[in-house]
């Protein structure tokens, strides 16, 4: 990932972000102090504060990196020339793979917003920005299939995803993934059927 100036981020910044990502996702955000992140990333306190003015800035960077990873998955799934229904199915399959991955602990964004409920907080705003982008992306794909009722169908897709992400860390992830994929298939089929009605 490159910074706004086009230069590669420093190795220390990358280590801090990778360490924070691993710990924040596995253990939560508020339960982890800056001292632990500094120690595990093997950097000095001055190095930490040179890259992140405070812990909240690191949390926002963690969420921005997660957002970029999801955008990359969606871009791959929506490769040029692929029909919108296939792209939606590929996005759903990517989500199902995540749910079944080792160490899965739910949605990083939903987990973060539960710890930062203030809508004016920068972390909360980062979560909302990601979710708005995801909803708009799904909405655009569904509108490519059938413009009528695309927005409610997109909200339905996002709710299916949220439910699967929450249930996937509580119950059998294979069964949750299968249920989620069936739900998405049915949603796409129902939405596409509006063309002929």
N, C-alpha and C positions, 0 to 999 in steps of 0.2 A: 504494500500500500504506500502511495506517495503522498507527501504533504501538499498543501496548496501551492507551494513554490516549485514543486516538481522534484525536490530533493528527497532522497530516501530518508525515512526517520532513523534516528540513531539506534544502535543495537541496544543501548540501555532502555530507551523508550519501548522498544519492541519487547524486551524481557519483562519490563514492568506491566505492559498491557497483557502479555501472555500469562503472566503469573496471576494478575488480577482476574482475568477471564476464567482461568481454571478454578480459582478459589471462590470468586463471587458466584459462579454458576453452581458449584458443588455445595457451598455452605451458606449462601446468602450474602447480602452486601453489608448491612449494619453490623453483623457479627464479626466482621473482619476489619482489623485496624490497619492503618498505614504502616506501622512498624513491622507487622508481619509481612506485608507485601514487599517492603524494602528489603527485609532479611532474605526472603525466599527468592527475590529477583537478583540478589547479590549486587545491590547498588547502594550508594550513600544517600542520606537524607537530602543533601543538597542536589543530587542528581534527580531524585524524585521531584522536588519542588521546581527544578529547572524545566521539567517536562510537563508537570501537572501542578498548577497553583494550589490545588487542594484535592481531597479525596473525591469530591463530587465531580470534578473535572475528569478524573480517572474513570469514574462510573459512566459518565457520558461517552467517553472514548470507547469504553467496553461495549456499550450499546450501539455506538456507531459502527464498530467493527462487526458486531453480530448482524446489524442491518445490512452492511455491505455483503457479508457472506450469503445472506438470504437473497439479496438482489442478484448476486452472481448465479445462484441456483435457479432463480426465476428466469433470468436472461437465457441461461442454457436451455431451460425447459421450453421457452418461447422462441427458440431459434427461428430465424426467417424461413418462411415457407411452410412451417408446421401449422396444421389447422388448429384453431383456438381450442376445440374440445380436447385434442391430443395434448396441447400445452397445459391445459388445466389438469388433465389426468397425470401428466409428468410432474407438475407441481405437487399434486396430492401424493404421488408415489415418493417424492423427495421428503415430504413431511412424514410419511409412514416409515421411511428408513431412519429418519432422525429419532422417531419415537422408539424404534427397536434398537437404537445404538447403545453401547455400553455407557453407563453413567448418566443416562437420560434423566433429567430432573424437571421436566416441564418446559414451558416457554420462558426464555430469559427475560422477555419484555413484560409478561404478566407477573413474573416473580418480582421484577424490579419495581413495577408500579404499585404492587402490594406494600412495598417498603417505603415508597415515596408518594403518598396519596395526595399531596398538595398540588393542584393543577398548575400552579405558577412555578413550581420547582423545575429546574433545568432537566433533571432526570425524567420526571413525569412528561415534560414536553418532548423529550427524545423518544419516549415510548409512543406518545400520540402521533408524532411525525411518521414513525415507522408504520404504525397501524393504518394511518390514513393512506400512505403510499401503497401498502399491501391491498387494502380495500379497493382503491382506484385501479390497481393493476388487474385484480380479479374482475372488477366491473367491466373494464375495457375488453378483456377476453370474452366474457359472457355477452357483451354487446356485439362482438364480432359474430357470435353464433346467432343471436337474436336480440335486437335492441330493446324490444318491449320487455319490461320487467327485469332488466339486467341488474339494476341496483339492488332490489330486494333479493335476487338470487345471489348476488355477490355477498351481501350481509349474511345470507344463509351459509354460504361456503365458509366465511370467516368464523361463524359460530360453530360449524362442524369442526373446523380446525382447532378452535379454542377448546372445545370439549374433548377432542382427541388428545390434545397436548396435556390437559389437566388429568384425564383418566389414564393416559399412557404411563404415568409414573406411579399410579396407584394400583393398577390392575395389570393383567397379562397384556404386555405391549403388542403381541402378535394379534390377539383377538381385537384389541382396540384399533389397531391399524386396519385389519380386515373390515371392521364395522365402518370406520372412517371412509375407506376407499369405496365401499358399497354405497354409502351416503352420497359421496361426490358423484359417482356414476349415475345414481338416480337423479340427482340434482341436474346434472348436465343433460340427461335424457329428457327430463321434464321440461327444462328450459328450451331445448332444441325443438320439442314438440309444439311449442307456441307458434312456430313458423307455419305449421300446417293448419292451425285452428283459426 
